[in-house]
Amino acid sequence: MKNLFLIRHAKSSWDFPLSDIDRPISQRGIQDALLVSVAMQNILPKKFIVWSSIARRTKETSYIFAQNLVFPIENIIFREDLYTFDYKDLLQSIQSCEDRIDTIILFGHNDAITKFVNKFGNRNIDNVPTSGVVQIGFQEQKWSDISKGTTLHMLFPKSIRAENKNEYIH
């Protein structure tokens, strides 16, 4: 079985006139990434590989997750091919993973992530929000063979904040 965690980068900052690839994450993005990465601790398997787009905002998001999930940032593999907004390119990258790896944690971009999740998961999502995590499990033994999978978890900042708020009410 193959396990894929797709993580959309945290909310980016538009405060400075920078190229798309160079935009950092905003203060809200930092807060949301911290919130979601803490919630992700409960569903993280013991062994995984971490891939990230080369864009500054995905790098910064992956560093926050690394800090909270306690894996060395040196283990993050930055890949130029993940700087894509097309789910077919994203699929091609995922299918290139070595089959000895069972779990990929991937930091990337929309439109690619939402379209991938809707094509390969079994739950329709209008939009994977910034800092959002979607976990999809596949029955296949080879990444190159993945087809329709099962959406196992969805961790979105807004939902986590609502759950945390409800905990304090009771």
C-alpha positions as CSV (number, residue, x, y, z in Angstrom):
1,M,0.0,0.0,0.0
2,K,1.2,3.5,-0.8
3,N,0.5,6.5,1.3
4,L,0.5,10.1,0.1
5,F,0.3,13.3,2.1
6,L,-0.3,16.3,-0.1
7,I,0.3,19.7,1.6
8,R,-0.5,23.0,0.0
9,H,2.0,25.7,1.0
10,A,1.0,28.2,3.7
11,K,-0.6,31.5,2.8
12,S,1.9,33.6,0.9
13,S,2.7,37.3,1.4
14,W,2.0,39.8,-1.3
15,D,3.7,42.6,0.6
16,F,6.6,42.9,-1.8
17,P,6.8,42.9,-5.6
18,L,8.5,39.6,-6.0
19,S,8.3,36.9,-8.6
20,D,5.9,34.0,-7.9
21,I,8.7,31.6,-7.0
22,D,10.2,34.0,-4.5
23,R,7.1,34.9,-2.4
24,P,7.5,34.1,1.3
25,I,4.7,33.0,3.6
26,S,2.6,35.5,5.6
27,Q,2.2,35.8,9.3
28,R,-1.2,34.0,9.0
29,G,0.5,31.4,6.9
30,I,3.0,30.7,9.7
31,Q,0.2,30.4,12.2
32,D,-1.8,28.1,10.0
33,A,1.2,25.9,9.2
34,L,2.0,25.6,12.9
35,L,-1.6,24.6,13.7
36,V,-1.9,22.0,11.0
37,S,1.5,20.5,11.6
38,V,0.6,19.9,15.2
39,A,-2.6,18.2,14.2
40,M,-0.8,16.1,11.7
41,Q,1.4,14.4,14.4
42,N,-1.5,12.0,15.2
43,I,-1.6,10.6,11.6
44,L,2.0,10.5,10.7
45,P,3.6,7.1,9.9
46,K,7.0,6.2,11.3
47,K,8.8,6.1,7.9
48,F,8.4,8.6,5.0
49,I,10.1,10.7,2.5
50,V,9.6,14.4,2.2
51,W,9.5,16.3,-1.1
52,S,9.0,20.0,-1.6
53,S,8.7,22.4,-4.5
54,I,11.6,24.8,-4.9
55,A,9.3,27.8,-4.3
56,R,10.2,29.9,-1.2
57,R,6.7,29.5,0.2
58,T,6.7,25.7,0.0
59,K,10.3,25.6,1.5
60,E,9.2,27.8,4.4
61,T,6.1,25.7,5.0
62,S,8.1,22.4,4.9
63,Y,10.5,23.9,7.5
64,I,7.6,24.6,9.9
65,F,6.2,21.1,9.5
66,A,9.7,19.6,9.9
67,Q,10.1,21.5,13.2
68,N,6.8,20.3,14.6
69,L,6.9,16.8,13.2
70,V,10.5,16.4,14.4
71,F,12.3,15.4,11.2
72,P,15.5,17.0,10.1
73,I,15.2,19.7,7.5
74,E,18.2,18.1,5.7
75,N,15.9,15.2,4.8
76,I,13.6,17.4,2.7
77,I,14.2,16.9,-1.0
78,F,13.6,20.1,-3.0
79,R,12.4,19.3,-6.5
80,E,12.1,21.7,-9.4
81,D,9.4,19.4,-11.0
82,L,7.1,20.1,-8.0
83,Y,6.9,23.7,-8.8
84,T,3.8,23.0,-10.9
85,F,0.2,24.0,-11.0
86,D,-0.8,21.0,-13.2
87,Y,-2.0,17.8,-11.6
88,K,-0.7,15.7,-14.5
89,D,2.8,17.0,-13.8
90,L,2.3,16.3,-10.1
91,L,1.2,12.7,-10.9
92,Q,4.3,12.2,-13.1
93,S,6.5,13.3,-10.2
94,I,4.8,11.0,-7.7
95,Q,4.9,8.1,-10.1
96,S,8.7,8.5,-10.3
97,C,9.1,7.7,-6.6
98,E,11.1,4.5,-5.8
99,D,8.7,1.7,-4.9
100,R,10.6,0.8,-1.7
101,I,9.2,4.1,-0.3
102,D,5.7,3.6,1.0
103,T,4.9,7.2,2.2
104,I,5.5,10.5,0.5
105,I,4.9,13.9,2.3
106,L,4.7,16.4,-0.6
107,F,4.6,20.2,-0.3
108,G,3.2,21.8,-3.4
109,H,0.8,24.2,-5.1
110,N,-2.7,24.6,-6.2
111,D,-4.4,24.0,-8.8
112,A,-2.3,20.8,-9.0
113,I,-3.1,19.6,-5.4
114,T,-6.9,20.2,-5.5
115,K,-7.2,18.6,-8.9
116,F,-5.0,15.7,-7.9
117,V,-7.0,15.1,-4.7
118,N,-10.3,15.1,-6.7
119,K,-9.0,12.8,-9.4
120,F,-7.3,10.3,-7.2
121,G,-9.1,10.5,-3.8
122,N,-12.7,9.4,-3.1
123,R,-13.9,12.7,-1.7
124,N,-14.6,15.8,-3.6
125,I,-13.0,19.0,-2.2
126,D,-13.8,22.4,-3.7
127,N,-10.4,23.8,-2.8
128,V,-7.6,22.5,-0.6
129,P,-6.8,25.6,1.4
130,T,-3.3,27.0,2.1
131,S,-1.6,24.8,4.8
132,G,-4.2,22.1,4.1
133,V,-3.2,18.5,4.3
134,V,-4.9,15.6,2.4
135,Q,-3.9,12.0,2.9
136,I,-4.7,9.5,0.2
137,G,-4.0,5.8,0.5
138,F,-3.5,3.6,-2.5
139,Q,-3.8,-0.2,-2.7
140,E,-1.1,-0.5,-5.4
141,Q,2.4,-1.7,-4.6
142,K,4.1,0.6,-7.2
143,W,3.8,4.3,-7.4
144,S,3.7,4.1,-11.2
145,D,0.5,2.0,-10.9
146,I,-1.5,4.3,-8.6
147,S,-5.1,4.9,-9.6
148,K,-8.2,5.7,-7.5
149,G,-7.3,5.8,-3.8
150,T,-9.1,6.5,-0.5
151,T,-9.0,9.9,1.1
152,L,-8.0,9.0,4.6
153,H,-7.6,12.4,6.3
154,M,-8.2,16.1,5.6
155,L,-6.6,18.6,7.9
156,F,-7.6,22.2,7.2
157,P,-6.8,25.2,9.4
158,K,-10.4,26.5,9.5
159,S,-11.7,23.1,10.6
160,I,-9.0,22.6,13.2
161,R,-9.7,26.1,14.7
162,A,-13.4,25.2,14.9
163,E,-12.6,21.9,16.6
164,N,-10.3,23.6,19.1
165,K,-13.0,26.2,19.8
166,N,-15.6,23.5,20.5
167,E,-13.2,21.8,22.9
168,Y,-13.1,24.9,25.1
169,I,-16.9,25.3,25.1
170,H,-17.6,21.9,26.8
